[in-house]
Amino acid sequence: MSYKILLLDDDRLFLKSLEKALKREGYEVKALDNCREAIKEVESEFYELIITDVRMPDMNGLEFIEHVREIQKNGDQSQVMVITGYASQEVPIKAVKAQASDYITKPFETGEFLRSVKKNMEIAGLEKEKLRYTQELEESNRKLREARDLALRNERLSAIGKLASGVGHELKNPLTNIRNSVYYLQNYLNTDEPEVKEYIETLSMETEVAERILSDLLNFSKATTLARERINICDPIEEAVRTSNIPQDILVESALPDEGCFVEADYDKMKQVFQNLLSNSVSAMPDGGTITIKAECKENSVEVKLRDVGTGMNKETLERLFEPLYTTKQKGIGLGMSTVRDIIKHHKGEISVESREGEGTEFTVKLPLSQSL
């Protein structure tokens, strides 16, 4: 391994002789006669060892060391060796306070100088090893924490899945009865009372919310199985738009190819994906607006983009969007987007999202193109 040395002295003949001696020992040396240039060098390059004279023309060598320590405070630390012509103990004490690693007093023999350099290089090597082991330990601890957190989360999700399966089936019949009762009231209750009509409409909408939550619970509790067939991806998109509860102040604009884009996929699962994405966009647009859906056939894939002009997402929401049970909505349990991700993953596809607060969100779904003719 080649060690790099930054060498500073205002005496150019002395500087040249030390440079030659160091290069003979195999060190890579940068020799400078001023501190200003040396500071720029330290800012752009790391040197295992910096050797500086105390007396420099543009800056005291000890001040230079303080600059070096400030530059390197958040990274690797160079060993710093001070050369001084002062025989008193004052300079060594000041050098230690300035966080110098070592010092040598002029005049000295070249052999003595090289032994000091070698000692400091050995310390630099040990420091580098220490830093590497520390980083490896920190990385191992991070992975261990992640594995532990993942195991705990999977354990909780497994328990929730079992509970969801039982509770979900128990709630299915009552919700069906409520839905049928609402239908009966809407069709057979003759009343001109606006308040009564409003209550019936509210009952219908809230029942739909409960059914969607129940559907998410039941889907979460079941292993994902696919009934693959060759389908035109435009068909489940159009059905998702047609069957989703979209308010009148939200316009959905679709740009779908007339010739279609064909994939090997589960039709109902794909419809669920786009229903969930539409639901997410609708929730993000309380003041209305436009949702744009565009599908395009690429060379080996189908790409579907769904964009809204809603409230957008902050950094935390964006990072945790596909995390099970994470939600920022007042209604919902945070399973819709994790279900979307799992379905796309089981289709060997990809889903990505871009969002800016106050500007909107764009989802991109990529699926392998069907190879059948």
C-alpha positions in Angstrom: 0.0 0.0 0.0 1.3 3.4 -0.9 1.1 6.0 1.8 0.8 9.7 0.9 2.7 12.5 2.7 2.1 16.2 2.6 5.4 18.0 3.4 5.7 21.7 4.3 8.8 23.8 4.9 9.7 27.3 3.9 13.4 26.3 3.3 13.2 25.0 -0.2 16.6 23.2 -0.1 15.7 21.5 3.1 12.2 20.7 1.7 13.8 19.1 -1.4 16.2 16.9 0.6 13.4 15.6 2.8 11.2 15.0 -0.2 13.9 12.9 -1.9 14.6 10.9 1.3 10.9 10.1 1.7 10.5 9.1 -1.9 13.4 6.7 -1.6 11.5 5.0 1.1 8.6 4.5 -1.3 6.3 7.2 0.0 4.1 9.3 -2.3 5.1 12.9 -1.4 3.6 16.3 -2.1 6.0 19.1 -1.1 4.8 22.7 -0.6 6.4 25.8 0.8 3.3 27.6 2.0 0.2 26.8 4.2 -2.4 28.4 2.0 -1.8 26.0 -0.9 -1.5 23.2 1.6 -5.0 23.9 3.0 -6.5 23.6 -0.5 -4.6 20.3 -0.9 -6.0 18.9 2.4 -9.5 20.0 1.3 -9.3 17.9 -1.9 -7.0 15.0 -1.0 -6.4 12.8 2.0 -2.8 12.3 3.3 -2.0 9.7 5.9 0.8 11.9 7.2 1.2 15.7 7.2 4.7 17.1 8.1 4.9 20.8 8.7 7.5 23.2 10.0 6.3 25.6 12.8 7.7 28.6 11.1 6.0 29.2 7.7 5.9 32.4 5.7 2.1 32.9 5.4 0.8 31.1 8.6 2.1 29.6 11.8 2.4 25.8 11.4 0.3 25.2 14.5 -2.5 27.4 13.1 -2.2 25.3 9.9 -2.8 22.1 12.0 -5.9 23.6 13.5 -7.2 24.2 10.0 -6.4 20.6 9.1 -8.4 19.3 12.1 -11.3 21.5 11.2 -11.4 20.3 7.6 -11.1 16.6 8.7 -13.4 16.8 11.7 -16.1 14.6 10.1 -13.8 12.1 8.3 -10.5 10.4 8.3 -7.8 12.1 10.5 -4.2 12.5 9.2 -1.3 12.0 11.5 0.5 15.3 11.9 4.2 15.6 12.6 5.7 19.0 13.6 9.3 20.1 12.7 10.7 22.8 15.0 14.0 24.5 15.5 13.1 25.6 19.0 14.7 23.7 21.8 12.3 24.7 24.5 9.3 22.6 25.6 6.9 25.4 24.7 6.5 24.4 21.1 5.9 20.7 21.7 3.2 21.6 24.3 1.5 23.9 21.9 1.8 21.2 19.2 0.0 18.7 21.4 -2.7 21.2 22.1 -3.1 21.8 18.4 -3.7 18.0 18.1 -0.3 17.2 16.4 0.6 13.5 16.6 4.4 13.9 16.9 7.2 16.4 16.7 10.9 16.4 15.8 13.5 19.1 16.7 16.1 20.5 14.2 18.8 19.6 13.6 18.2 15.9 13.1 19.7 13.1 11.1 17.8 11.7 8.1 17.6 8.3 9.7 16.0 9.7 12.9 13.5 11.6 10.7 12.6 8.5 8.7 12.2 6.4 11.8 9.7 9.0 13.1 7.9 9.0 9.8 7.7 5.2 9.9 6.3 5.2 13.4 3.6 7.7 12.4 2.7 5.7 9.4 2.3 2.6 11.5 0.0 4.6 13.7 -1.9 5.8 10.6 -2.3 2.2 9.5 -3.6 1.1 12.9 -6.1 4.1 12.9 -7.3 3.1 9.5 -7.8 -0.5 10.6 -9.6 0.7 13.7 -11.9 2.9 11.6 -12.6 0.0 9.2 -13.4 -2.4 12.1 -15.6 0.3 13.7 -17.5 0.9 10.4 -17.9 -2.9 9.9 -19.2 -3.2 13.5 -21.7 -0.3 13.0 -22.9 -1.9 9.7 -23.3 -5.3 11.4 -25.2 -3.7 14.2 -27.4 -1.8 11.8 -28.2 -5.0 9.8 -28.9 -6.8 13.1 -31.3 -4.1 14.2 -33.0 -4.2 10.8 -33.3 -8.0 11.0 -34.7 -7.9 14.5 -37.2 -5.2 13.5 -38.2 -7.1 10.4 -38.7 -10.3 12.5 -40.9 -8.4 15.0 -42.9 -6.7 12.3 -43.5 -10.0 10.5 -44.6 -11.6 13.7 -47.1 -8.8 14.4 -48.3 -8.9 10.8 -48.8 -12.7 11.0 -50.9 -12.2 14.1 -52.9 -9.4 12.5 -53.4 -11.5 9.4 -54.9 -14.4 11.5 -57.1 -12.0 13.4 -58.1 -10.2 10.2 -59.2 -13.4 8.5 -61.5 -14.4 11.4 -62.9 -10.9 12.0 -63.3 -10.2 8.3 -65.5 -13.2 7.6 -67.6 -12.4 10.7 -68.2 -8.8 9.4 -69.0 -9.8 5.9 -72.6 -10.9 6.5 -73.6 -7.8 8.6 -72.2 -5.5 6.0 -74.0 -7.3 3.2 -77.3 -6.9 5.2 -76.6 -3.2 5.7 -75.8 -2.7 2.0 -79.1 -4.5 1.1 -81.1 -2.4 3.6 -79.6 0.8 2.2 -80.6 -0.3 -1.3 -84.1 -1.0 -0.2 -84.4 2.4 1.5 -83.1 4.2 -1.6 -85.6 2.5 -3.9 -88.7 2.1 -1.8 -88.6 5.0 0.7 -90.6 7.8 -0.9 -89.6 11.0 0.8 -88.8 14.5 -0.2 -87.0 15.3 3.0 -83.5 16.4 2.1 -82.2 15.5 5.5 -83.4 11.9 5.2 -81.9 11.6 1.7 -78.6 12.9 3.0 -78.5 10.4 5.8 -79.2 7.5 3.4 -76.5 8.7 1.1 -74.1 9.0 4.0 -75.0 5.5 5.1 -74.3 4.2 1.6 -70.9 5.9 1.4 -69.8 4.8 4.9 -70.8 1.2 4.1 -68.7 1.4 1.0 -65.7 2.6 3.1 -66.2 -0.3 5.6 -66.4 -2.8 2.7 -63.2 -1.5 1.3 -61.4 -1.8 4.7 -62.9 -5.3 5.0 -61.6 -6.2 1.5 -58.1 -5.0 2.4 -58.2 -7.0 5.6 -59.3 -10.2 3.8 -56.7 -9.7 1.0 -54.0 -9.1 3.6 -54.8 -12.3 5.4 -54.6 -14.5 2.3 -51.6 -15.6 0.4 -51.4 -14.0 -3.0 -52.3 -16.5 -5.7 -52.7 -15.5 -9.4 -55.0 -16.6 -12.1 -52.8 -15.6 -15.0 -54.2 -15.1 -18.5 -53.3 -12.9 -21.4 -55.1 -9.6 -20.9 -55.1 -6.1 -22.4 -53.9 -4.0 -19.4 -56.3 -1.2 -20.6 -59.3 -3.4 -19.7 -58.8 -3.6 -15.9 -57.8 0.1 -15.9 -61.0 1.1 -17.6 -63.1 -1.1 -15.3 -61.3 0.3 -12.2 -62.2 3.8 -13.4 -65.8 2.8 -14.0 -66.3 1.0 -10.7 -64.4 3.4 -8.4 -66.2 6.0 -6.3 -64.9 9.1 -7.9 -66.4 12.5 -6.8 -68.0 14.7 -9.4 -65.3 17.4 -9.0 -62.6 15.0 -10.0 -62.0 14.3 -13.7 -60.2 11.2 -14.9 -58.5 11.5 -18.2 -57.2 8.3 -19.8 -54.7 8.0 -22.7 -54.8 4.3 -23.5 -53.5 2.8 -26.8 -56.2 1.7 -29.2 -54.3 -1.5 -30.1 -53.9 -2.3 -26.4 -50.9 -3.5 -24.3 -51.0 -7.2 -23.5 -49.6 -8.8 -20.3 -49.8 -12.2 -18.6 -51.7 -11.2 -15.5 -54.6 -11.8 -13.1 -57.4 -9.6 -14.3 -59.0 -9.0 -10.9 -55.7 -8.3 -9.2 -54.8 -5.8 -11.8 -58.2 -4.1 -11.4 -57.6 -4.0 -7.6 -54.2 -2.3 -8.2 -55.7 0.5 -10.2 -58.7 0.8 -7.9 -56.3 1.3 -4.9 -54.2 3.8 -6.8 -57.3 5.7 -7.9 -58.5 5.7 -4.3 -55.2 7.1 -3.1 -55.3 9.9 -5.6 -59.0 10.7 -4.8 -58.1 11.0 -1.1 -55.3 13.4 -2.0 -57.6 15.7 -3.9 -60.2 17.1 -1.4 -60.7 20.2 -3.6 -61.1 18.2 -6.9 -58.9 18.3 -9.9 -57.7 15.9 -12.6 -56.3 12.4 -12.5 -54.4 11.4 -15.6 -53.8 7.7 -16.6 -51.5 6.9 -19.5 -50.5 3.4 -20.7 -47.7 2.8 -23.1 -46.1 -0.4 -24.7 -42.3 -0.4 -24.4 -39.9 -2.8 -26.0 -40.2 -5.5 -23.3 -42.7 -4.0 -20.8 -46.0 -2.2 -20.3 -45.7 1.1 -18.5 -48.8 2.7 -16.8 -48.5 6.2 -15.2 -51.2 7.5 -12.9 -50.8 11.2 -11.9 -52.9 13.4 -9.7 -52.7 17.1 -8.8 -53.4 16.5 -5.1 -51.6 17.5 -1.9 -48.5 15.4 -2.5 -46.5 13.6 0.1 -43.7 14.6 2.5 -40.5 12.6 2.7 -41.6 10.3 5.6 -44.9 9.4 3.9 -43.1 8.7 0.6 -40.5 6.4 2.3 -43.2 4.5 4.2 -45.9 4.5 1.6 -45.8 0.7 0.9 -45.3 -0.3 4.5 -48.2 -2.4 5.8 -50.5 -0.6 8.4 -48.9 2.8 7.6 -51.5 5.4 6.8 -52.1 9.2 7.0 -55.8 8.9 6.2 -58.6 9.4 8.7 -60.4 6.4 7.2 -58.4 3.3 6.3 -55.9 0.9 7.9 -52.9 1.3 5.7 -53.1 -1.9 3.7 -54.1 -0.7 0.2 -50.7 0.4 -1.0 -48.8 -2.6 0.5 -51.3 -4.8 -1.3 -50.6 -3.0 -4.6 -46.9 -3.5 -4.1 -47.3 -7.2 -3.4 -49.5 -7.8 -6.4 -47.1 -6.0 -8.7 -44.2 -7.9 -7.2 -46.0 -11.3 -7.8 -46.4 -10.3 -11.4 -42.6 -9.7 -11.6 -43.3 -6.0 -12.2 -42.2 -2.8 -10.5 -44.0 0.2 -9.0 -42.4 3.5 -8.2 -43.7 6.9 -7.0 -42.7 10.5 -7.3 -44.3 13.2 -5.3 -44.0 16.8 -4.3 -45.9 18.4 -1.5 -48.6 20.8 -2.9 -48.0 19.6 -6.5 -49.2 16.1 -6.7 -48.1 12.4 -7.1 -47.3 10.2 -10.0 -47.3 6.3 -9.8 -45.5 4.3 -12.4 -46.4 0.6 -12.8 -44.2 -1.6 -15.1 -45.2 -5.1 -16.1 -43.5 -7.6 -18.4 -45.0 -7.5 -21.9 -46.7 -10.7 -23.0 -44.6 -12.6 -25.5 -47.7 -14.4 -27.0 -48.8 -13.4 -30.5 
